[in-house]
Amino acid sequence: NVVFVNMTRTWNDCPETTDRRGKKAKKVCRHIWEKMWRSWVWVEENHLDRAEWFCKVDYDTFFFPENVKYFVHTQQRWDPLDEYHYFGHKINHRVQGREPMIAGATACWSRATLRDIARVYRDMPKGSGRGERGKCEDRAQATEEASTSLCLARNLNVTAEPARDGELREYITIAKYKDVLTWNRTEQGEWWYWKGKPKGAGEMEDTIAVRPIGLHKYKQPGEILDMNMQFFGPNARGNRNLASLDPRSRRFVDKVRKAMGVDPE
């Protein structure tokens, strides 16, 4: 069973500002860290017993829940009730010495992790205006991914785990898959995406696992619908979403459809 919970919030205390022309303009207030820790506490209090695994999925990510099950049960054989797990696309912190973290596109936890981190979130200090100081707290200007990894590491001794298959291909992308399939570590060098990834990690058409969990950066609703037709629509001439793919993307989509049993052998 899959339970989807759409977490939104109103942005309060956003005073009007004056633009360069002297006109009143509504200030955009965003504090994703506060939104996320409060969301996790709410889910723990209302839905903890309804699932074994819990994923935070960005609105612009195409999500494959069946492949979460494949990764945690078939590949990893993890116990969600008694083991701590925090996994996704693992990236290194921009500050040396800080904990690695999971990119925000799709971040998943075991039930044990959610159960115990919710207590930490309820009890952590709140309201600081002092800025970054390496503490698990609700404070102004905190970033969500970095704060999540810090709180998990400092309070539960839980570190970020990469979601990769046996061929070191990523289950979750941080950009559109057609672009990720062109990324070449040898030519590009060790920019932040490649930093910390193991030697032999997949490149180019071997960058993404054939049973992906999350494909990121599809901002328009129509793009999500197109993706659904690409991966789950009929494999026929009438499927324009398939027919319009470039050759590299089509090869990847065909592999995914075969691995997931969408197309018969």
N, C-alpha and C positions, 0 to 999 in steps of 0.2 A: 504494500500500500504506500502511496505517496500523498503527503499532505502539503499543500502550498499555502503559505501565509504571506499576504502582501503587506509589508511593513512600510507605512508612510507616517509622516508627522507634519504638523503645521509649524512654520517658522515664526516664533514669537519674538517680541522685543527687537524688532528690526526698524530702527528709526529712519525717518526720511532724511535724505542727504540732498545737497545741492550740486548739480553738475556744473560744468565749465561755463555754461550759458546762463547760470543762475536759476535754472528750473529745478523744481522739486523732483527727486527721483527716489524710488523705494530701494533701500539697501537690501541686497541679497544676503541672508544669514544662513550659513551652512556649518553644521558641526556634526560631521558624519560619525565621529567616535562616540559622542553622546547618543546619537540615534541608534548605533549598533549595540552598545552595551545595554541600553535600556530594552532594545528588542530581544536580545538574548535572555535577559532576566524575565521578560514577559513570556517568551516561548517556554522557558524552563518551568515557570509557574503554571502554565496553562496547557502545555502539550508534551511534557517530558515523557509520559508513558505511551505516547502514540507512535513513536518511531525509535529506531536504534541509531540512526545516523541523521545529522542535521547539517544542512548546507546553507550558507548565505550566498545568494546568487544575484549579481548585479542585473539591473533591469535590461541592459543591452547585451546580455549573454544568452546564447542558445544552449539550453541545459538538457542533458541526457540522463535522467534519473536511473534508468536501467543499467547504465555503465558505472554509476556509483556502486551499485550492488555487485557488479562484476569485479570491480577493483577491490573492494573491501572483503568480499566473501570468497570469490574464486581465486583471485591472485594473491591477496595478502593473508587471508584467513584470520582476520582480526576479530577480537571479542569486544563488541561495543559496550557491554554492560560493566565490564571490570577493567578495561584497558583505556588509558588516555591516548587519544589520537587527534591530531590537528594537521590536516593535509590539504594540498592543492598545488598550485604552481609556486614553488619555493624560490625566493629571491633573497639576495643579501642586503642587509641594511646599508643605507648610504653613509652611516657613521661607523667607523671602525670600532670593533669591540662590542657592538650591539647585536641583539639576537637576530638571526635570519627570520623572515616572515613569509606569509602566504599572500600572494597578490590578490587584490580584492575582487576580481572577476567571479571566482568561485572558491569559497573557503569552507571546509567541512570538518565537523567534530563528531566524535563518538558521544553516546549518551552520557558516559561517565565524565567526559570532559565538560559537557554542558552543565551537568548536575553540580559539579564542584566549582566551576568558574562563575556560575551565577551567584554563589555565596560571596565570592571574592568581589564581584562587581557591586553587590549590595552594600558591602562593608568598606569599600575603598574610600579614601579621602575625596572630597568633591569641592569644586568651586575655586581651585587655585588659579591665580592669575600670574604666576611666576614663570611660566614657560617650561621648556624642556629641562628635566632634572633627573631622568632615569628612574622615575617612580611610577607604579601602577596607580593611576588616579584619573579622575575626571577633571580636566583643566582646559583653559582656553587654548586654542590653536593646536590641540593634540591631533595627530594623524591616526586614522583608524587601524591600518595594518600594523604599524609600528607599536601602537599601544596594546593591541591584541596580543602580539607575540611577546611583549614585555610582561604583561600580566600573567600569561600562561607560564612563561619560563620562571619568573620570580616567585610565583605562588604555588604552582602545581608541578614544577620541574618538567614541563611539557615543551618540547621544541618542534618547530615546523618540520613536517615530513613531505618529501616530494612525491607527487602523484605521477609516476613514470611506469611504463611497462617493462617487460624483460629485455627489450631492445633499447632502453633508455630514451624512449619517445614520450613526450609530455601529453598527459590526458587533458590538460587545460591550456588554452592559449591566452595571450594577453593582447592579441591583435587579430584582425580578420584572417581566417585560415589561408586565403589565397595569397596573402602577403607573407605569413609565417613560412609557408612552403618554399619561399625563395631565400630564406635566411641561411647564409653560408658562414660558418664560424671561421674558416680558414681565411676567407677574403675580408670579412668584416672586422676580425680581431676581437679582443676580449672587452667589448662594450658591456654595459650592466646586465643585459639579458643573458649573456654567456658566462658572466663572472660567477665562479663557484660551481658551475655545472661540471659533472664528471667528464674525464677524458673519454671520448667515444660517444658522447651524447648525440642523439639524432640531429641531423642537419637536413636542409632542403626538404625533399619529399619524405624524408624519414624523421622529420621534426615532431610530428603529431601522431599520437597513438591512433590505431584504427578503431578503437572503441572510445571515442572522446567523451569527456564528462562535461566540459564547458567550452564553447567557442565564443570569443569576446569581441565587442566593439561593433555591434549591429544596432545603431541608434534609432532607426526608423521601424515602426511596426511592420511595414511592408517587407523589410529585410528579414524579419523573423519568419513571416509567412513563406517567403521564398525559400528560406533554409529548410523549413518543414517539408516543402515539396522536393527539394534536392535530396534530402536524406530518407524521406518516408513516402514520397509520391510514387506513382506508377513508373516503372522503367519502360517507357514507351515514347514514341515520337511526339505524342501530344503534350508531354511534360516539358514545357518551354524552359523551366528553371534548370532542368538537367541539360537540355540541348544547348543552352547559351553559355555554359561553363567553358572556360579556357581548358586546354588539354591537361595541364598540371592539376588543376582543381578537380576536373572530372575523374582523373585517376584516383585521387584521394577519396572522393565521394563514393566511387565504386567500391573501394576497399572497405569503407565504413559500412556501406549497405550489405556487403557480403558478410563481414564479421558479425554484424548484428542480426543476420538472418532475414533482412528485408528482401533481398533477391535470392532466389533458390540457387543451389550449387549448379 
